[in-house]
């Protein structure tokens, strides 16, 4: 399971490894988002060879609707279906259901929602979300939770946390009384909620820690709140969650967010930003942020980022990528997405190295300055 290897003396940052049947995951780690069984626009070959992704993320809501659990069962699970033999984490779909606020109805039993594809009615309960993820075969599964919107008042947030905790008890019971479909051990992560209210975050972290699961997630952040409120919530929660279990900050975020959260004791991250923003022409580089659509890059034939480990970051020029993006060529989206993912994975790899060398804090502060620059 999880082993802590090294702790930073000047922060709460640490390195470790989470062991799964499909491979070991070094931490801190960034997980490329493969919502529907694909990291959008990226071949599995490139996830292996070009950026060496150790784990990717899938989404229960999307996979349940399409291709559906029957196809996934016939295929032998998601690993077999998508030809990926490294770890997979699945989000429970709670966030996606939250985003369908006009097309869903919450109750103690679960949530009834309309498909964004065809408007058909479906129901998620804490139990069937575990069952669906059993069929998917994810190494790490999430419990069903409610992600409260930002801003929300205290009364709503408190009621939301109570519902999440009610669902948590049922999900843990279902997990403990069922077996993996594909014989590989799976791990269930509870989710801490509580919006931006300190006492609710504390209460939720205490509840989650009592489950004694293999790891824990922190949800309901990066939904519009100021960064400092997110960092405060992380500090409160990480002061309560066990030191010997991994902590996953869901849906976060920018490179700066990731470095700040690592310094506060977070081990795992995911975010659509590197691929989504890449498709729209935003590149994250070791020297700052680039909007490749800007005219200034028209005749700049230098590499996208000479310090990046990805071949595409060195092989292709800014001028060429700008031409592809402006022209609407699919290759432009592929190159920019792959470059950004390579940058994110290099960033967490370098963070691991600096923690082990005892140089994390100074390196982090210098990197935050560089990564905040818009070139």
N, C-alpha and C positions, 0 to 999 in steps of 0.2 A: 504494500500500500504506500504510505507516505513516509519519507525519511527527510528530516532537516539535515543538511550537510554543513552549512556555514551561516553564521549570523553576523550582520554588520554591527560594529561597536557604536556607531554614531547615529543609528536610526533603527527602525524595526525591520529593515530589509533582511531577507534571508534567501539562501538557495536550498534546493531540495530535489527530490525525485518522487513522482507518483507512479507506482508500478501497476500496470493493467495487463490483461491477457494479450492485448494487441501491441504491447510495447511500453517502454518506460518514457515518462514525460518529465524532462528537466524543468525546474521552476526557478525563477519566474518564466512564464510562457505566454505567448500570444497565440490564439486559436483562429485561423482563417474561418470565416463564416461560409458554410456550404449549405445554405438554408434548405434547398429541395434536393439534396443529394449531389450538389455540384457547387464548387466555389466558382461563382459566375465568370465565365469566359476563360477559365484556367483548366488545362488538361491535368489529370492526375499525375501524369509523367512529370510535369513541371513542378507540381507540389512536392514530389519526391526529389527530383534531380536538381532543380534550380534553386528552390528555397528551403528544402529539407524540412517541411512542416511535420512536426511530431504528432499533432492532433488537429482535427478539424471539428467544426460544429455543424450539426443538423438541427432541423426544427420539427417538432412533433406535429404542430398544427398543419404546416404545409405538407409534410409527408403523409399525414393521415388523409388529407383531402386528395392529394395526388402524388404518387400513383395509387395510394391506398394500402391498407394493411394486408389485404389478400395478395396483392402483387408482391409486396415485400416478404410475405411468408413464403410464397412460391419461389421467390428468388433466393431464399436462404438468409434473409436479413439485409440490412443496408450495406454492410461491408462487401458482401458478395455482389449485390446489385450494382454498386458503383465501382467495383474493382479497387477497393482501398483496404489495405490490411494493417493500417495503423489505428490508434485509438480514435473514437468518435464520442463527442459529448452531444446530447440532445437537450435543447431547451424544451420545457413542457408545453409551450404554446400559450402560457399565461399572458405574456406581453402582447402577442398577436391578438388574443381575444380582447385584451384591454384596449387595443387600438381600434377595435370594432365597436366603440362605445354606443353607436346608434343602432347596432345590429346584434346586440347580445343582452341576456338577462341573467343576473347573478342571483343565486339562492344558496342556502346552506348545503343543498345537495350537490350543486356544481354550477355550471354555466351552460345555457342554451344560446347558440349563436347561429347566424346565417353565414354560409360560405361566401367568401368574396368572389368565388369563381362563378357560381350559378344561383346563389341565393337559397340553396337548400338548407334545411334546419339540421343541426347536429348538437350533441350534448357531450361535454367533457365533465367527468367527475374525478376526484382524486384517485379513485381506483382504476378507472379505464385508461387514464393517462399513464399510469404505471404499466398496465397491460399493453398499451400501444408501444411503449418504449421497450418492453420485453421483446415484442415482435421485431421492432427496428433493430434491436441488438446492440444499442449504444453501450459503450463501456461505462460512461457516466450519465446518469439520468437526473432530471430535475423534478421536483414536486410541483403540482399545480398550485399556483398562488395568484393573488390579485395584486397588480401593480397600480398603486394609487397615482392619480395624475398630479402634476405640479402646475399651479399651486392647488392645494386642497386644505380645507379647514381641519382643525384637530379632531372634531367629532367624526368626520368621514374617515380620517386616517386611522383612528382608533378602531372603528368598526371594521375597516378593511383588514387590519392586523389580526383582529379576532377571527375573521373569516379565514384568513390564510392559515392561522394556527389550527383551526378546526379541520381544515383540509389536510394539513400536515400530519396530524395524528392518524387520519385515515389512510394517507399515502404510505406512511411508514408501516402501518399494519399490513397493508396489501403487499408491500415489498417483502416483508418478513415472512409472509405466508404463501409466497409464490416462488417459482424457480425460473431461472433463465430459459428462454426457448431454445437458444443455440448453444447451451452448455458452457459458455464462457461466463466467468464471474462478472457481475455488474455492480455498480456502486450508485447509491441514491444520495443526492445532495439536497438538504432542506434549504430554504431561502429566507433570509432575514429581510423583513420589510419595516415600515414605520415612517415613510416619507422623510421630512426634514425635522421631525420632532425627536429630541434627544431621549426623552423618557420612553417613547415607543420603540425606538431603535434598541435601547438597552433591554427592554422587556422582551423584544423579539429575539435578540441575540441569546438571551438566557434560555428562552424556550427552545430555540434551535439547538443550542449546545447540549441540552438535556437528551436529545435523541441519540447521541453517540453514533452518528453516521460517519462514513469514511471521509467526508469533507463537507464544506459549507459554502453557500453562495450568498452574496449581498445583492439584492435587487432593488428596483425602484429608484435608482440614481441615474444620472445622465439623461434625465427626462425634462430638462429645462431649468433646473435649479442652478444657482451660481456655483462655480467650482469650489469655492471655499466651504460652502455648505456640504457638498459631497465629501470633501476631505474630512470635515469634522465628523460626519456620520461614519466614515470608514474608521477613524480613530476610536470612536466610541465602541463600535462593534468589535474591532480587532482587540480591544482591551478585555473582551469577554470570551470570544471564541477560543477554543483550545489551541495551544501552541503547536501541538503535534498533528494537526490536521490542515489540509490545504484550504485556502480561502480564495474564492472566485468572485471577482467584481464584474457583474454582468453588464455587457453593452458599453463598456468604457475602453477606449475613447480616443482622444488625441495622443500623440506621443508624449506631450507634457503631462497629461492626465496619468498616463501609464507610469511614468517615472515617479511622479508624486505619490501614486498609490503603492508602488513597490516600496518606497521609503516608509510607508505606513503599514507594511506587512502583508500586502496582497501578493498572491502567487500566480493567479490565472486571470486571463483577460480574453475578451472577444469584442469585435466591433466590425460593422460593415464599412466603416469609414475608409480604410485603405482601398477597397475595391470600388465602392460607390463614388467616392470623391475622385478616384483615379479615372473612372469612366467619364467624369465631367471635367477632366483636365487639371486636377490638383495633384501635384506630386510632393511627397514628403522626402526631403533629402537631408544629408548630414550637415548641410550648410544653411538650411532654412526651407521655407515653403515656396513652391513655384506654381503659378498659374500658367500652364503651358500655352494657353490660348492667347496670352499677351503678345502683341506685335514684336516686342523686344527680342523674342526667341526665334524670329523668322529665319535669320541667317546665323544663328549660334550653333556651330557644328561640334561643340564640346559634348562630352558624355552626359547622360542624365544625372549621374552621380558617380564620380570616379572612386568614391570611398565605399560604395555599396557592394555586397558580395555577389549579387545576381549578375549573370552574364548580360541580361538585357539592359541593365543599368549602365554598363560600360560599352556595349556594342552599338547602341542606338543613340543618335544625337538629339538634342533638344529641338533642332530645326525639323528633323524628320518626324519626330513624335508630334510636334505642333501641326505639321502638314496632315498627318493621319487624323488627328482629333478634329481639326477644322473641317476636314473633308468627310467626316462621319464614317471613316473606315473602321471596321471591326478590329483590325489589328492594333489600332491605336488604343482601344479600350483594353485589349489583352496585355499590351506592353506596359501601360501605365498601372494596371492592376497588379501585374506580376512584380513590377518595380516597387510599388508601395508595400506589398506583402513582404518582399525581401527586406525592405528597410525596417519594417516593424519587427521582423524576426531577428534581424541583426541587432536591433536596439535592445531587445530582452536578452539576447545572448551576451552582448557587451555588459549589460547590467549584471548578469550572473558572474562574469569574469571580474568586474570591479568589486563586487561584494566579497568574492573570495580573496582578492588582493588587499582588501581593507581600504579601498579608495573610492567607494561608492558615492559618498556624500559630495565630495569635491567634484567628481565627474558629473554627477547628476546636476549640480548647480550650473556647471559650465554648459552642459548639453541643453538645459532648459533655455538658457540665453540664446544659443544657436538655433534651436528648433522653433523659437518664437519669431524669428526674422522672416519677413516676406520679401523674397528676392525679386 
